[in-house]
């Protein structure tokens, strides 16, 4: 049986994960602002983000940045991608069966 962390512990774990992912991404991509991961995931529900490791969060943030940085003004931009879910042991405690997650990103300029 999984142990549920109190909200403050979950939020603390989320902050640590975001810091680790930020450091990972900073080593790979110096062109991405160091605050980008925190801006992207800082208001996310901890349950949604804590399923992934720092490398996964860094890779997702990198993909989001690449998607957002190249855009044509005045033209909406939408992308959906299916990514592999976390390891089955982690997923099992939350859902009975899940093999992938669909991530949709949209960007609208005015």
C-alpha positions as CSV (number, residue, x, y, z in Angstrom):
1,X,0.0,0.0,0.0
2,X,1.4,3.4,-1.0
3,X,1.9,6.0,1.7
4,X,0.3,9.3,1.0
5,X,2.4,12.3,1.8
6,X,0.7,15.3,3.5
7,X,0.2,18.2,1.1
8,X,3.2,20.2,2.4
9,X,5.5,17.1,1.9
10,X,4.2,16.6,-1.6
11,X,4.8,20.2,-2.4
12,X,8.3,20.1,-1.0
13,X,9.0,16.9,-3.0
14,X,7.7,18.7,-6.1
15,X,10.0,21.7,-5.5
16,X,13.0,19.4,-5.1
17,X,12.0,17.5,-8.3
18,X,11.7,20.8,-10.2
19,X,15.1,22.0,-8.9
20,X,16.7,18.7,-10.0
21,X,15.0,18.9,-13.4
22,X,16.1,22.5,-13.8
23,X,19.7,21.6,-13.1
24,X,19.5,18.7,-15.5
25,X,18.1,20.9,-18.3
26,X,20.6,23.6,-17.6
27,X,23.5,21.2,-18.3
28,X,21.9,20.2,-21.6
29,X,20.6,23.5,-22.9
30,X,22.1,26.8,-21.9
31,X,19.6,28.6,-24.2
32,X,16.6,27.7,-22.1
33,X,16.0,30.1,-19.1
34,X,16.9,28.5,-15.8
35,X,13.5,29.3,-14.4
36,X,11.6,27.7,-17.3
37,X,11.0,24.3,-15.6
38,X,9.6,26.0,-12.5
39,X,7.4,28.3,-14.6
40,X,6.1,25.3,-16.5
41,X,5.5,22.8,-13.6
42,X,5.5,25.0,-10.5
43,X,1.7,25.2,-10.3
44,X,1.1,21.6,-11.3
45,X,-0.6,19.1,-9.0
46,X,2.2,17.2,-7.2
47,X,0.4,13.9,-7.9
48,X,0.8,14.5,-11.7
49,X,4.4,15.5,-11.7
50,X,5.9,13.3,-8.9
51,X,5.3,10.2,-11.1
52,X,8.3,11.2,-13.2
53,X,12.0,11.5,-12.5
54,X,14.0,14.7,-13.0
55,X,15.4,13.5,-16.4
56,X,11.8,12.9,-17.6
57,X,10.6,16.3,-16.4
58,X,13.7,18.0,-18.0
59,X,13.0,16.3,-21.3
60,X,9.3,17.2,-21.3
61,X,10.3,20.8,-20.5
62,X,12.8,20.9,-23.2
63,X,10.2,19.7,-25.7
64,X,7.8,22.3,-24.5
65,X,10.4,25.1,-24.9
66,X,11.3,24.0,-28.4
67,X,7.6,23.9,-29.3
68,X,6.9,27.4,-27.9
69,X,10.1,29.2,-29.0
70,X,9.4,28.7,-32.7
71,X,6.1,30.3,-33.6
72,X,4.4,32.5,-36.1
73,X,2.7,35.6,-34.6
74,X,-1.1,35.5,-34.9
75,X,-1.2,31.8,-35.7
76,X,-2.4,29.3,-33.1
77,X,-0.2,26.3,-32.5
78,X,-1.4,23.0,-31.1
79,X,0.5,19.7,-30.6
80,X,-0.5,16.4,-29.0
81,X,2.0,13.7,-28.2
82,X,1.8,10.4,-26.5
83,X,4.7,9.6,-24.1
84,X,5.4,6.5,-22.1
85,X,4.1,6.5,-18.6
86,X,6.3,6.0,-15.6
87,X,7.3,2.5,-14.5
88,X,4.4,0.2,-13.8
89,X,5.1,-0.1,-10.1
90,X,4.5,3.7,-9.7
91,X,1.5,3.7,-12.0
92,X,-0.1,0.7,-10.2
93,X,-0.6,2.7,-7.0
94,X,-2.7,5.3,-8.9
95,X,-4.4,3.5,-11.8
96,X,-5.1,-0.1,-12.5
97,X,-3.8,0.1,-16.1
98,X,-2.1,2.8,-18.0
99,X,0.7,2.5,-20.5
100,X,0.9,6.0,-21.9
101,X,0.0,9.6,-21.3
102,X,-1.1,12.1,-23.9
103,X,0.2,15.6,-23.6
104,X,-1.4,18.5,-25.4
105,X,0.2,21.8,-25.8
106,X,-1.4,24.9,-27.3
107,X,0.1,28.3,-27.9
108,X,-1.9,31.2,-29.0
109,X,-0.6,34.6,-29.9
110,X,-2.5,37.8,-30.3
